[in-house]
Amino acid sequence: MLLRIVLAVFGVLELFFPRQLIDYMMDVTTMGETTYEFKPWVYKVARLEGLAFVLIAVWLSKNRGKDS
């Protein structure tokens, strides 16, 4: 259940706010005063990844009842 929630929340954030999420993650993972610029397609791929996370969370939620 926790996995589905994490996937859904992260997927929604990545789907609707890809630029802010990627910029935040780069600030957290890099050190120093490095500057970086991403190609425009990076944000589109991040949106697709967010959509995939949401779809996986929904799929896991639907398949949960079949195992019981």
Summary of the structure (lengths in Angstrom):
residues: 68
radius of gyration: 15.0
end to end distance: 13.7
largest distance: 52.1
contacts: 158
relative contact order: 0.21
helix: 81%
strand: 0%
